[in-house]
Amino acid sequence: MSTDAPAPDFGPDSAGLMRRIDTTKAHPARVYDVFLGGTDNFPADREAAAMALAANPRGHLDVRHNRDFVRRAVTELTTRAGIRQFLDVGARLPTRQNVHQIVQDIAPESRIVYVDHDPVVLVHAQALLTSSTEGGTDYVEADLRDPAKILLEALALRTLDLDRPVALVLAAVLHFIEDDEAYDIVRNLLDALPSGSHLVLSHLSEDMNPVAINKVAETFRARGFSFVLRSRAGIERFLTGNGLEQLEPGIVPAHHWRPADAADAAEAPEPAPSAEHLAGLDAIGRTRYMSIGEATDDDINVYVTVARKG
């Protein structure tokens, strides 16, 4: 994507929304959108993404593998564990493989609630709310740091039945929360869910490739983000501290979780561009045409896991 791409167009309600958006500061959801080839971001987001990519030129593979892990995990829970309810906190901007589209394609009666607090995500909520007729999809505007509000509003929507198992999706969001607060948040959310519920978790770590990921972390911290690179033991605490049972293969780097099912995003540009076209793209633009199959152990800094509440 070019750094001179236009600001996103939010339609007739843009004036009110724009007043709520600080376009001078990068936001995690919009930086993530940059790496996925989206257009719903601002120059500050593209600058943050470019700085992160300069610090770790293979860092886009973390984003892509994290995203595909979520696809694989919710597919697994829908097909094999019989889960029909999903609470996706830190929902990110919509793509062509949103959680509700993945699971309702398998089980149309599935029900999904997305949670995010970024107004840019909010304006796109309507895209997220396009549900199958048999199931349901809804959106809660709330901060991950306020689990009580998340649960109260999710209940008020009546989309989820908290007497039945729910998959709680926390994908690449907890590294933006400091230690004590992060563990309390996860405990409070899981305490509200019944036995048979699951946690889908991904988290950046410095265990695998500390030099590369710490350079990336510094670029985010310089922009005012909290950025906590937890160890495998620190990530495991989210599970053991809540009495969860890990599904195989446990806590592993993203590209090692059920790798036989890994796949590039459906919205990858087609057909493949010419060498001349590629040469005219910036570094971020070129990442859109790189396969996640290129990832090696030296590229990935994301631990992932799925665990069950007994």
C-alpha positions as CSV (number, residue, x, y, z in Angstrom):
1,M,0.0,0.0,0.0
2,S,1.3,3.4,-0.8
3,T,1.9,5.8,2.1
4,D,0.0,8.5,0.1
5,A,-3.2,6.4,0.1
6,P,-6.3,8.5,0.9
7,A,-8.0,8.5,4.3
8,P,-11.0,6.1,4.5
9,D,-14.4,7.3,3.4
10,F,-17.0,6.7,6.1
11,G,-20.0,7.9,4.2
12,P,-22.7,10.4,5.3
13,D,-22.0,9.9,9.0
14,S,-18.3,10.6,8.7
15,A,-18.4,14.0,10.4
16,G,-19.6,12.7,13.7
17,L,-17.2,9.7,13.6
18,M,-14.2,11.8,12.6
19,R,-14.7,13.9,15.7
20,R,-14.1,10.7,17.7
21,I,-11.1,9.5,15.9
22,D,-7.6,10.9,16.6
23,T,-6.1,10.4,13.2
24,T,-2.7,11.7,14.4
25,K,-2.1,8.5,16.4
26,A,-1.8,5.0,15.2
27,H,-4.3,2.4,16.5
28,P,-3.6,-1.3,16.7
29,A,-6.7,-2.4,14.7
30,R,-5.8,0.0,11.9
31,V,-2.1,-0.9,11.9
32,Y,-3.3,-4.6,11.6
33,D,-5.5,-3.5,8.7
34,V,-2.5,-2.0,6.9
35,F,-0.6,-5.3,7.1
36,L,-3.7,-7.1,5.7
37,G,-3.8,-4.8,2.7
38,G,-6.8,-2.9,3.9
39,T,-7.7,0.8,3.2
40,D,-9.4,1.7,6.5
41,N,-6.4,3.4,8.0
42,F,-4.7,6.7,8.2
43,P,-1.2,8.1,7.6
44,A,-0.2,7.6,11.3
45,D,-1.2,3.9,11.0
46,R,0.7,3.4,7.8
47,E,3.7,5.1,9.3
48,A,3.6,2.8,12.4
49,A,3.3,-0.2,10.1
50,A,6.2,0.9,7.9
51,M,8.4,1.5,11.0
52,A,7.5,-2.0,12.4
53,L,8.3,-3.6,9.0
54,A,11.6,-1.7,8.8
55,A,12.4,-3.0,12.2
56,N,11.5,-6.6,11.2
57,P,11.1,-7.0,7.4
58,R,9.4,-10.4,7.9
59,G,7.1,-9.2,10.6
60,H,4.0,-9.3,8.3
61,L,4.2,-13.1,8.6
62,D,3.3,-12.7,12.3
63,V,0.1,-10.8,11.3
64,R,-0.8,-13.2,8.5
65,H,-0.2,-16.4,10.6
66,N,-2.1,-14.9,13.6
67,R,-5.0,-14.2,11.3
68,D,-5.0,-17.7,9.8
69,F,-4.6,-19.3,13.2
70,V,-7.9,-17.7,14.2
71,R,-9.5,-19.2,11.1
72,R,-8.1,-22.6,11.9
73,A,-9.1,-22.5,15.5
74,V,-12.7,-21.4,15.1
75,T,-13.1,-24.0,12.3
76,E,-11.8,-26.6,14.7
77,L,-14.2,-25.6,17.5
78,T,-17.2,-25.5,15.2
79,T,-16.6,-28.8,13.4
80,R,-15.1,-30.9,16.2
81,A,-16.1,-29.3,19.6
82,G,-19.6,-28.3,18.5
83,I,-19.2,-24.7,19.6
84,R,-22.0,-22.5,18.3
85,Q,-21.3,-19.2,20.2
86,F,-18.3,-16.9,19.8
87,L,-17.2,-13.8,21.7
88,D,-14.5,-12.1,19.7
89,V,-12.9,-9.3,21.7
90,G,-10.7,-6.9,19.8
91,A,-12.6,-7.7,16.7
92,R,-10.4,-5.7,14.3
93,L,-11.6,-4.3,11.0
94,P,-13.7,-6.6,8.8
95,T,-12.1,-8.7,6.1
96,R,-13.4,-11.5,3.9
97,Q,-12.8,-14.1,6.6
98,N,-14.5,-12.8,9.7
99,V,-15.3,-15.2,12.4
100,H,-19.1,-15.3,11.7
101,Q,-18.5,-16.0,8.1
102,I,-16.2,-18.9,8.8
103,V,-18.3,-20.6,11.5
104,Q,-21.7,-19.9,9.9
105,D,-20.5,-21.4,6.7
106,I,-20.1,-24.6,8.7
107,A,-23.0,-24.2,11.2
108,P,-25.4,-21.5,10.0
109,E,-27.1,-21.4,13.5
110,S,-23.9,-20.1,15.1
111,R,-24.1,-16.8,17.0
112,I,-21.2,-14.3,17.3
113,V,-20.7,-11.1,19.2
114,Y,-17.8,-8.8,18.2
115,V,-16.2,-6.3,20.7
116,D,-14.0,-3.3,19.9
117,H,-13.8,0.3,20.9
118,D,-12.2,1.9,17.8
119,P,-14.8,4.2,16.0
120,V,-13.3,3.1,12.7
121,V,-14.2,-0.5,13.6
122,L,-17.6,0.7,14.7
123,V,-18.5,2.3,11.4
124,H,-17.8,-1.0,9.7
125,A,-19.9,-3.0,12.2
126,Q,-22.7,-3.2,9.7
127,A,-20.5,-5.4,7.6
128,L,-19.8,-7.6,10.6
129,L,-23.5,-7.9,11.4
130,T,-24.5,-9.6,8.1
131,S,-25.5,-12.9,9.6
132,S,-27.0,-16.1,8.3
133,T,-30.8,-16.2,8.8
134,E,-30.5,-19.2,11.2
135,G,-27.8,-17.6,13.4
136,G,-27.0,-14.2,14.8
137,T,-24.2,-11.6,14.8
138,D,-23.9,-8.5,16.9
139,Y,-21.4,-5.8,18.0
140,V,-20.5,-4.3,21.4
141,E,-18.6,-1.1,21.5
142,A,-16.4,-1.6,24.6
143,D,-12.8,-1.6,25.7
144,L,-11.1,-4.9,26.6
145,R,-10.1,-3.2,29.8
146,D,-13.8,-3.2,30.9
147,P,-14.9,-6.9,30.9
148,A,-18.0,-6.0,33.0
149,K,-19.3,-3.8,30.3
150,I,-18.5,-6.4,27.6
151,L,-20.5,-9.0,29.5
152,L,-23.4,-6.8,30.4
153,E,-23.9,-5.5,26.9
154,A,-23.4,-9.0,25.3
155,L,-26.2,-10.3,27.6
156,A,-28.4,-7.3,26.9
157,L,-28.2,-8.1,23.1
158,R,-29.5,-11.6,23.8
159,T,-27.3,-12.9,21.0
160,L,-25.3,-15.1,23.3
161,D,-26.7,-17.6,25.9
162,L,-24.1,-17.7,28.7
163,D,-25.7,-20.9,30.0
164,R,-24.2,-22.7,26.9
165,P,-20.5,-23.0,25.9
166,V,-18.9,-19.9,24.3
167,A,-15.5,-19.6,22.5
168,L,-13.8,-16.5,23.8
169,V,-11.4,-15.2,21.1
170,L,-8.5,-13.0,22.3
171,A,-6.3,-12.8,19.2
172,A,-3.2,-10.5,19.4
173,V,-4.8,-8.1,21.9
174,L,-3.4,-9.0,25.3
175,H,0.1,-7.8,24.6
176,F,-1.4,-4.3,24.6
177,I,-2.4,-4.7,28.3
178,E,0.0,-4.6,31.3
179,D,0.5,-7.7,33.4
180,D,-1.8,-7.5,36.4
181,E,-4.6,-6.0,34.5
182,A,-4.4,-8.6,31.6
183,Y,-4.7,-11.6,33.9
184,D,-7.6,-10.0,35.8
185,I,-9.4,-9.3,32.5
186,V,-9.1,-12.8,31.2
187,R,-10.2,-14.3,34.6
188,N,-13.3,-12.0,34.7
189,L,-14.3,-12.9,31.2
190,L,-13.8,-16.7,31.7
191,D,-15.6,-16.7,35.0
192,A,-18.8,-15.6,33.3
193,L,-18.6,-18.5,30.8
194,P,-19.9,-22.0,31.5
195,S,-18.1,-25.4,31.5
196,G,-17.3,-26.5,28.0
197,S,-16.3,-23.0,26.8
198,H,-13.0,-22.4,25.1
199,L,-10.3,-19.8,24.9
200,V,-8.7,-19.0,21.5
201,L,-5.5,-17.1,22.4
202,S,-2.6,-15.6,20.4
203,H,0.1,-13.4,21.9
204,L,3.4,-11.9,20.8
205,S,6.5,-13.1,22.7
206,E,10.2,-12.5,22.6
207,D,11.0,-16.2,23.3
208,M,11.6,-17.1,19.6
209,N,13.4,-14.2,18.0
210,P,14.0,-11.5,20.7
211,V,16.1,-9.1,18.6
212,A,13.6,-8.7,15.8
213,I,10.4,-8.5,17.9
214,N,12.0,-6.1,20.5
215,K,12.8,-3.7,17.7
216,V,9.1,-3.9,16.6
217,A,8.0,-3.4,20.2
218,E,10.0,-0.3,20.6
219,T,8.4,1.3,17.5
220,F,5.0,0.8,19.1
221,R,6.1,1.9,22.6
222,A,7.5,5.1,21.0
223,R,3.9,5.8,19.8
224,G,2.5,5.5,23.3
225,F,1.3,1.8,23.2
226,S,1.6,-0.6,26.0
227,F,3.4,-3.5,24.5
228,V,4.1,-6.6,26.7
229,L,6.1,-9.4,25.2
230,R,5.2,-12.3,27.5
231,S,7.1,-15.5,27.7
232,R,5.6,-18.9,27.1
233,A,5.3,-19.3,30.9
234,G,3.5,-15.9,31.1
235,I,1.1,-16.9,28.4
236,E,0.5,-20.3,30.0
237,R,-0.6,-18.5,33.2
238,F,-3.7,-17.3,31.3
239,L,-4.6,-21.0,31.1
240,T,-3.4,-22.5,34.3
241,G,-4.6,-19.6,36.4
242,N,-8.1,-20.3,35.1
243,G,-8.1,-24.1,35.2
244,L,-8.2,-24.5,31.5
245,E,-7.1,-27.7,29.6
246,Q,-5.0,-27.1,26.5
247,L,-6.0,-28.7,23.3
248,E,-3.3,-30.3,21.2
249,P,-0.7,-29.2,20.2
250,G,-0.7,-26.8,23.3
251,I,1.1,-23.5,23.3
252,V,3.1,-23.3,20.1
253,P,4.4,-20.7,17.5
254,A,1.5,-19.8,15.2
255,H,2.8,-21.7,12.2
256,H,3.0,-24.9,14.2
257,W,-0.7,-25.0,15.2
258,R,-2.4,-27.6,13.0
259,P,-0.1,-26.5,10.1
260,A,-1.7,-28.9,7.6
261,D,-4.7,-26.6,7.5
262,A,-2.8,-23.3,7.0
263,A,-3.8,-21.2,4.0
264,D,-3.3,-17.7,2.6
265,A,-6.1,-15.3,3.0
266,A,-8.9,-15.5,0.5
267,E,-8.6,-11.9,-0.4
268,A,-5.0,-12.1,-1.5
269,P,-4.8,-10.2,-4.8
270,E,-5.4,-12.1,-8.0
271,P,-3.8,-12.6,-10.4
272,A,-0.2,-12.5,-9.3
273,P,1.4,-9.1,-10.3
274,S,4.1,-8.6,-12.8
275,A,7.7,-8.0,-11.7
276,E,7.3,-4.4,-12.9
277,H,4.2,-3.9,-10.8
278,L,5.8,-5.4,-7.7
279,A,8.8,-3.1,-8.2
280,G,6.5,-0.1,-8.0
281,L,5.0,-1.1,-4.7
282,D,6.4,0.0,-1.3
283,A,7.5,-2.7,1.3
284,I,4.1,-3.1,2.8
285,G,2.4,-3.4,-0.6
286,R,4.7,-6.2,-1.6
287,T,3.9,-8.2,1.5
288,R,0.3,-8.7,0.2
289,Y,1.8,-11.1,-2.5
290,M,3.9,-13.2,-0.1
291,S,2.6,-16.5,1.0
292,I,2.4,-17.5,4.7
293,G,4.0,-20.7,3.6
294,E,7.3,-18.8,3.4
295,A,7.5,-18.5,7.2
296,T,10.3,-20.3,9.1
297,D,11.0,-20.5,12.8
298,D,13.1,-17.4,12.4
299,D,10.1,-15.4,11.3
300,I,7.4,-16.1,13.8
301,N,7.0,-14.3,17.2
302,V,3.4,-15.3,18.0
303,Y,2.4,-18.1,20.5
304,V,-1.1,-19.5,20.0
305,T,-3.2,-21.9,21.8
306,V,-6.8,-23.2,22.3
307,A,-7.9,-24.3,25.7
308,R,-11.1,-25.7,27.2
309,K,-12.8,-24.8,30.5
310,G,-13.8,-27.9,32.4
